[in-house]
């Protein structure tokens, strides 16, 4: 079963919105905790995001049609 390009775009847009909302929620929570805990959480989040971005880049390089 083939998926239309419109369906792919809609799915990607929904994923982007969900990711952005999750990051906004995390930022709101970080603002409510003491600075030392927020720094620890941000350092952890930064390493997770870097890993995610490396994996995404690797996936797009291995599938030229994915971009």
Number of C-alpha atoms within 10 A of each C-alpha: 3 4 7 9 9 9 10 11 11 12 12 12 12 12 12 12 12 12 12 12 12 12 13 12 11 14 13 11 11 16 10 9 12 9 11 8 11 16 13 11 14 14 11 11 14 12 11 12 11 11 12 12 12 12 12 12 12 11 13 13 12 10 10 8 7 8 7
